[in-house]
Every structure is written in C-alpha cells, then in structure tokens.
Amino acid sequence: MHKFIIKILSIISLLFLIACGDKNSHDQKLALGGEIYNSLCKSCHQAGEKGPNLYSIKLETESIINVVANGVGNMPSFKTLLTEEEMENVAYFILNNK
C-alpha cells in the first residue's frame, strides 16, 4: 500500500509540472502517459505476465481508454483514480511506443 501511495504522489507531482506547459505537446503526453503506465500498468502488462503485452496487439485509442476506465477480466477500473486526460495520455504512450 505504501508503494501505491508513493506512485500516486509521483503521478500528481508530474501532473503539476506538466500543467505549467502546453498540455498537448507530444513529449508531455509521452512523459505523463509513461509515468502512469510505469506506475500502474507495467507490473501486469510487461511481457504479458498477467495481462496482455500491450505492445504486441492491435489497439486503438478509444478501446484503451474504455478498458482503463472500466476494467476487463481481472483488470480493475481506474476511472476513479485517473482523469480522462490521464487515460488519453496512457493510450498515447502505449500507441507511440510500439
């Protein structure tokens, strides 16, 4: 639980830093999406250990956002933890790191 709180605080800190600049830039979307992915997604999706390897399957932005928001199978919903913009940035990170 302690590690989870630290991850959340890291994400919040990154959000404040990014909020100071242009939210639509490629680098900022990748940075925020990568931070969230590494904190919340990587442990299950790295090499498809618990969830599918997201880099090896065909995905679209809306389907990623839907699964992150609502969960599927064993994956929980993150809609109470992440904003729509954060979910979009996670999708952007996944789609731009294949």
GROMACS elastic network, one bead per residue, 0.5 to 0.9 nm:
[ bonds ]
;  ai    aj funct       b0    kb
    1     4     6  0.50502   500
    1     5     6  0.63601   500
    1     6     6  0.87585   500
    2     5     6  0.52247   500
    2     6     6  0.63548   500
    2     7     6  0.87274   500
    3     6     6  0.50607   500
    3     7     6  0.61892   500
    3     8     6  0.86848   500
    4     7     6  0.50519   500
    4     8     6  0.62572   500
    4     9     6  0.86641   500
    4    39     6  0.82006   500
    4    40     6  0.85246   500
    5     8     6  0.50774   500
    5     9     6  0.61549   500
    5    10     6  0.85498   500
    6     9     6  0.50800   500
    6    10     6  0.61154   500
    6    11     6  0.86690   500
    7    10     6  0.50293   500
    7    11     6  0.62872   500
    7    12     6  0.86924   500
    7    36     6  0.84780   500
    7    39     6  0.57938   500
    7    40     6  0.79447   500
    8    11     6  0.50898   500
    8    12     6  0.62304   500
    8    13     6  0.86228   500
    8    36     6  0.86995   500
    8    39     6  0.79429   500
    8    40     6  0.89184   500
    8    81     6  0.88477   500
    9    12     6  0.50215   500
    9    13     6  0.61032   500
    9    14     6  0.85713   500
   10    13     6  0.50887   500
   10    14     6  0.61912   500
   10    15     6  0.86044   500
   10    35     6  0.82398   500
   10    39     6  0.86976   500
   11    14     6  0.50865   500
   11    15     6  0.61630   500
   11    16     6  0.88080   500
   11    32     6  0.77392   500
   11    35     6  0.66803   500
   11    36     6  0.64975   500
   11    39     6  0.81091   500
   12    16     6  0.64442   500
   12    17     6  0.88418   500
   13    16     6  0.52778   500
   13    17     6  0.64925   500
   13    18     6  0.87734   500
   14    17     6  0.51013   500
   14    18     6  0.61323   500
   14    19     6  0.84774   500
   14    31     6  0.85761   500
   14    32     6  0.68986   500
   14    35     6  0.80190   500
   15    18     6  0.51112   500
   15    19     6  0.59293   500
   15    20     6  0.88144   500
   15    32     6  0.72353   500
   16    19     6  0.50712   500
   16    20     6  0.67711   500
   17    20     6  0.56391   500
   17    21     6  0.76200   500
   18    21     6  0.55848   500
   18    22     6  0.74990   500
   18    23     6  0.66659   500
   18    28     6  0.66340   500
   18    29     6  0.89484   500
   18    31     6  0.87859   500
   18    32     6  0.77711   500
   19    22     6  0.72830   500
   19    23     6  0.65143   500
   20    23     6  0.82935   500
   21    24     6  0.88714   500
   21    25     6  0.87084   500
   21    28     6  0.84688   500
   22    25     6  0.59515   500
   22    28     6  0.78022   500
   23    26     6  0.87192   500
   23    28     6  0.65548   500
   23    29     6  0.72291   500
   24    27     6  0.86906   500
   24    28     6  0.71505   500
   24    29     6  0.68152   500
   25    28     6  0.53873   500
   25    29     6  0.62916   500
   25    30     6  0.86863   500
   26    29     6  0.52947   500
   26    30     6  0.62254   500
   26    31     6  0.86122   500
   26    92     6  0.89395   500
   27    30     6  0.51348   500
   27    31     6  0.60360   500
   27    32     6  0.86381   500
   28    32     6  0.60830   500
   28    33     6  0.82508   500
   28    89     6  0.87622   500
   29    32     6  0.53613   500
   29    33     6  0.57936   500
   29    34     6  0.81564   500
   29    86     6  0.87437   500
   29    88     6  0.84946   500
   29    89     6  0.52238   500
   29    90     6  0.80369   500
   29    92     6  0.68315   500
   29    93     6  0.70368   500
   30    33     6  0.51014   500
   30    34     6  0.56622   500
   30    35     6  0.83398   500
   30    89     6  0.67985   500
   30    90     6  0.78894   500
   30    92     6  0.68034   500
   30    93     6  0.50515   500
   30    94     6  0.87904   500
   30    96     6  0.79339   500
   30    97     6  0.89049   500
   31    34     6  0.51348   500
   31    35     6  0.61049   500
   31    36     6  0.86754   500
   31    89     6  0.85190   500
   31    93     6  0.79725   500
   32    35     6  0.51242   500
   32    36     6  0.62612   500
   32    37     6  0.84797   500
   32    86     6  0.73794   500
   32    89     6  0.63862   500
   32    90     6  0.74467   500
   32    93     6  0.82429   500
   33    36     6  0.52635   500
   33    37     6  0.59478   500
   33    38     6  0.84674   500
   33    86     6  0.68353   500
   33    87     6  0.77574   500
   33    88     6  0.78594   500
   33    91     6  0.72071   500
   33    92     6  0.67747   500
   33    93     6  0.50655   500
   33    94     6  0.78896   500
   34    38     6  0.58962   500
   34    39     6  0.83570   500
   34    89     6  0.80846   500
   34    90     6  0.66927   500
   34    93     6  0.58805   500
   34    94     6  0.81349   500
   35    38     6  0.52492   500
   35    39     6  0.60808   500
   35    40     6  0.85104   500
   35    90     6  0.85462   500
   36    39     6  0.50702   500
   36    40     6  0.58158   500
   36    41     6  0.73420   500
   36    86     6  0.78215   500
   36    87     6  0.87808   500
   36    89     6  0.85033   500
   36    90     6  0.66142   500
   37    40     6  0.54211   500
   37    42     6  0.58427   500
   37    90     6  0.61390   500
   37    93     6  0.79217   500
   37    94     6  0.82031   500
   38    41     6  0.59542   500
   38    42     6  0.50058   500
   38    43     6  0.76132   500
   39    42     6  0.68169   500
   39    43     6  0.79624   500
   40    43     6  0.71187   500
   40    44     6  0.84780   500
   41    44     6  0.59252   500
   41    45     6  0.60342   500
   41    46     6  0.80104   500
   42    45     6  0.50144   500
   42    46     6  0.50562   500
   42    47     6  0.88394   500
   43    46     6  0.60093   500
   43    49     6  0.81105   500
   43    50     6  0.82052   500
   44    47     6  0.83629   500
   44    48     6  0.68945   500
   44    49     6  0.58489   500
   44    51     6  0.54022   500
   44    52     6  0.80870   500
   44    53     6  0.86984   500
   44    75     6  0.89703   500
   45    49     6  0.60718   500
   45    50     6  0.62862   500
   45    52     6  0.56610   500
   45    53     6  0.51896   500
   45    54     6  0.65914   500
   46    49     6  0.62507   500
   46    50     6  0.83282   500
   46    51     6  0.80972   500
   46    52     6  0.81015   500
   46    53     6  0.60277   500
   46    54     6  0.80692   500
   47    50     6  0.87245   500
   47    51     6  0.86237   500
   47    52     6  0.75417   500
   47    53     6  0.51758   500
   47    54     6  0.84366   500
   47    55     6  0.87809   500
   48    51     6  0.51804   500
   48    54     6  0.75503   500
   49    52     6  0.71476   500
   49    53     6  0.76719   500
   50    53     6  0.88865   500
   50    74     6  0.87517   500
   51    54     6  0.83150   500
   51    74     6  0.82466   500
   51    75     6  0.77089   500
   52    55     6  0.86273   500
   52    56     6  0.81767   500
   52    57     6  0.79961   500
   53    56     6  0.56918   500
   53    57     6  0.71031   500
   54    57     6  0.57756   500
   54    58     6  0.81104   500
   54    59     6  0.78776   500
   54    94     6  0.70329   500
   54    95     6  0.87697   500
   54    98     6  0.84568   500
   55    58     6  0.79580   500
   55    59     6  0.87275   500
   55    94     6  0.68998   500
   55    95     6  0.77472   500
   55    97     6  0.73060   500
   55    98     6  0.51116   500
   56    98     6  0.75416   500
   59    62     6  0.85818   500
   59    63     6  0.67221   500
   59    64     6  0.68187   500
   59    94     6  0.88564   500
   59    95     6  0.74679   500
   60    63     6  0.54285   500
   60    64     6  0.63295   500
   60    65     6  0.87676   500
   60    91     6  0.80620   500
   60    95     6  0.76953   500
   61    64     6  0.52826   500
   61    65     6  0.62562   500
   61    66     6  0.86412   500
   61    88     6  0.72866   500
   61    91     6  0.55595   500
   61    92     6  0.71131   500
   61    95     6  0.76109   500
   62    65     6  0.51131   500
   62    66     6  0.60564   500
   62    67     6  0.86610   500
   62    88     6  0.84238   500
   62    91     6  0.81929   500
   63    66     6  0.50386   500
   63    67     6  0.62200   500
   63    68     6  0.85780   500
   63    91     6  0.88454   500
   64    67     6  0.52754   500
   64    68     6  0.61080   500
   64    69     6  0.84764   500
   64    87     6  0.81129   500
   64    88     6  0.83214   500
   64    90     6  0.83050   500
   64    91     6  0.57715   500
   64    94     6  0.87919   500
   65    68     6  0.51238   500
   65    69     6  0.59372   500
   65    70     6  0.84223   500
   65    84     6  0.79937   500
   65    87     6  0.56611   500
   65    88     6  0.63315   500
   65    90     6  0.81385   500
   65    91     6  0.64965   500
   66    69     6  0.51637   500
   66    70     6  0.59118   500
   66    71     6  0.76346   500
   66    87     6  0.89058   500
   67    70     6  0.52458   500
   67    72     6  0.60802   500
   67    75     6  0.83131   500
   67    76     6  0.88467   500
   67    77     6  0.74790   500
   67    78     6  0.87981   500
   68    71     6  0.55697   500
   68    72     6  0.83286   500
   68    75     6  0.83102   500
   68    76     6  0.78805   500
   68    77     6  0.59776   500
   68    78     6  0.57118   500
   68    79     6  0.71457   500
   68    82     6  0.88404   500
   68    87     6  0.68052   500
   68    90     6  0.88560   500
   68    91     6  0.89189   500
   69    76     6  0.85401   500
   69    77     6  0.52180   500
   69    78     6  0.51185   500
   69    80     6  0.81517   500
   69    82     6  0.80454   500
   69    84     6  0.83237   500
   69    87     6  0.75064   500
   70    75     6  0.87823   500
   70    76     6  0.72214   500
   70    78     6  0.68796   500
   70    79     6  0.66936   500
   71    74     6  0.76486   500
   71    75     6  0.50722   500
   71    78     6  0.71693   500
   71    79     6  0.88144   500
   72    75     6  0.52236   500
   72    76     6  0.68117   500
   72    77     6  0.77154   500
   73    76     6  0.79431   500
   77    80     6  0.76454   500
   77    81     6  0.85255   500
   78    81     6  0.51480   500
   78    82     6  0.58790   500
   78    83     6  0.87922   500
   78    87     6  0.86505   500
   79    82     6  0.54652   500
   79    83     6  0.68346   500
   79    84     6  0.78875   500
   79    87     6  0.84905   500
   80    83     6  0.76912   500
   82    85     6  0.79793   500
   82    86     6  0.57754   500
   82    87     6  0.63919   500
   83    86     6  0.51094   500
   83    87     6  0.63212   500
   83    88     6  0.86298   500
   84    87     6  0.51163   500
   84    88     6  0.61779   500
   84    89     6  0.86540   500
   85    89     6  0.61877   500
   85    90     6  0.86994   500
   86    89     6  0.50009   500
   86    90     6  0.62702   500
   86    91     6  0.86784   500
   87    90     6  0.50755   500
   87    91     6  0.62804   500
   87    92     6  0.85669   500
   88    91     6  0.50788   500
   88    92     6  0.60831   500
   88    93     6  0.85935   500
   89    93     6  0.60521   500
   89    94     6  0.85766   500
   90    93     6  0.50612   500
   90    94     6  0.62312   500
   90    95     6  0.86452   500
   91    94     6  0.51466   500
   91    95     6  0.61163   500
   91    96     6  0.84877   500
   92    95     6  0.52550   500
   92    96     6  0.60090   500
   92    97     6  0.85411   500
   93    96     6  0.52446   500
   93    97     6  0.60936   500
   94    97     6  0.54251   500
   94    98     6  0.68595   500
   95    98     6  0.61417   500
